[in-house]
Amino acid sequence: MLLSDIIKQAKEKPHLDWEVYCQWKILHCGSLWGGDESKPVVWKCSCGAVNTSVAGEKYGRCQHCGLIFLAFLK
């Protein structure tokens, strides 16, 4: 790998693999929403926007497209 390639790669934002993160969260916490309820829950909408909500809420709304997501119930 050339030095110019390394510099270019260092300037790019890291790729986030949300599927792997969710699998890790379920493996270590027992559920995707497990843990402290005051902590924010990060979820990705079908439009591609990443949103946050608090665990235990009845629903979350995408900040980008307005889609309602009903998976925050206990």
C-alpha positions as a LaTeX table, in Angstrom:
\begin{tabular}{lrrr}
\hline
Residue & $x$ (\AA) & $y$ (\AA) & $z$ (\AA) \\
\hline
Met1 & 0.00 & 0.00 & 0.00 \\
Leu2 & 1.37 & 3.37 & $-0.96$ \\
Leu3 & 1.74 & 6.21 & 1.52 \\
Ser4 & $-0.73$ & 8.30 & $-0.50$ \\
Asp5 & $-3.32$ & 5.50 & $-0.18$ \\
Ile6 & $-2.81$ & 5.33 & 3.58 \\
Ile7 & $-3.25$ & 9.09 & 3.92 \\
Lys8 & $-6.40$ & 9.00 & 1.77 \\
Gln9 & $-7.86$ & 6.15 & 3.84 \\
Ala10 & $-7.09$ & 7.96 & 7.10 \\
Lys11 & $-9.10$ & 11.01 & 5.94 \\
Glu12 & $-12.24$ & 8.96 & 5.15 \\
Lys13 & $-14.98$ & 8.35 & 7.72 \\
Pro14 & $-14.96$ & 4.78 & 9.05 \\
His15 & $-17.60$ & 2.41 & 7.70 \\
Leu16 & $-20.14$ & 1.39 & 10.36 \\
Asp17 & $-21.56$ & $-2.13$ & 10.02 \\
Trp18 & $-24.88$ & $-1.88$ & 11.90 \\
Glu19 & $-25.72$ & $-5.57$ & 11.48 \\
Val20 & $-22.52$ & $-6.62$ & 13.23 \\
Tyr21 & $-23.11$ & $-4.03$ & 15.98 \\
Cys22 & $-26.64$ & $-5.35$ & 16.60 \\
Gln23 & $-25.39$ & $-8.94$ & 16.71 \\
Trp24 & $-22.70$ & $-7.94$ & 19.23 \\
Lys25 & $-25.24$ & $-6.02$ & 21.36 \\
Ile26 & $-27.62$ & $-9.00$ & 21.46 \\
Leu27 & $-24.79$ & $-11.41$ & 22.27 \\
His28 & $-23.43$ & $-9.32$ & 25.18 \\
Cys29 & $-26.63$ & $-7.77$ & 26.60 \\
Gly30 & $-29.20$ & $-10.46$ & 25.88 \\
Ser31 & $-31.30$ & $-8.12$ & 23.76 \\
Leu32 & $-30.91$ & $-5.20$ & 21.42 \\
Trp33 & $-32.59$ & $-2.87$ & 23.92 \\
Gly34 & $-30.99$ & $-4.34$ & 27.07 \\
Gly35 & $-29.14$ & $-2.31$ & 29.62 \\
Asp36 & $-29.82$ & 1.04 & 31.25 \\
Glu37 & $-33.11$ & 2.52 & 30.04 \\
Ser38 & $-31.78$ & 6.07 & 30.14 \\
Lys39 & $-29.22$ & 5.25 & 27.47 \\
Pro40 & $-30.12$ & 6.15 & 23.89 \\
Val41 & $-30.98$ & 3.41 & 21.41 \\
Val42 & $-29.43$ & 3.83 & 17.97 \\
Trp43 & $-31.44$ & 2.56 & 15.01 \\
Lys44 & $-31.18$ & 2.84 & 11.25 \\
Cys45 & $-34.24$ & 3.70 & 9.18 \\
Ser46 & $-35.00$ & 2.15 & 5.80 \\
Cys47 & $-34.18$ & 5.54 & 4.21 \\
Gly48 & $-30.61$ & 5.18 & 5.51 \\
Ala49 & $-30.76$ & 7.79 & 8.29 \\
Val50 & $-29.34$ & 6.88 & 11.70 \\
Asn51 & $-31.60$ & 7.90 & 14.60 \\
Thr52 & $-31.54$ & 7.73 & 18.38 \\
Ser53 & $-34.38$ & 7.10 & 20.83 \\
Val54 & $-34.62$ & 6.17 & 24.49 \\
Ala55 & $-35.36$ & 2.52 & 25.28 \\
Gly56 & $-38.89$ & 2.04 & 26.59 \\
Glu57 & $-40.48$ & 4.64 & 24.33 \\
Lys58 & $-43.65$ & 3.54 & 22.52 \\
Tyr59 & $-42.30$ & 4.57 & 19.14 \\
Gly60 & $-39.50$ & 6.41 & 17.40 \\
Arg61 & $-39.75$ & 8.75 & 14.45 \\
Cys62 & $-37.07$ & 9.06 & 11.79 \\
Gln63 & $-35.55$ & 12.55 & 11.79 \\
His64 & $-35.06$ & 12.43 & 8.02 \\
Cys65 & $-38.23$ & 10.91 & 6.49 \\
Gly66 & $-40.69$ & 10.87 & 9.42 \\
Leu67 & $-41.26$ & 7.08 & 9.36 \\
Ile68 & $-42.64$ & 5.77 & 12.67 \\
Phe69 & $-40.75$ & 2.78 & 14.10 \\
Leu70 & $-42.69$ & 0.74 & 16.71 \\
Ala71 & $-39.96$ & $-1.51$ & 18.13 \\
Phe72 & $-39.04$ & 0.34 & 21.34 \\
Leu73 & $-41.56$ & $-1.40$ & 23.56 \\
Lys74 & $-40.27$ & $-3.56$ & 26.40 \\
\hline
\end{tabular}
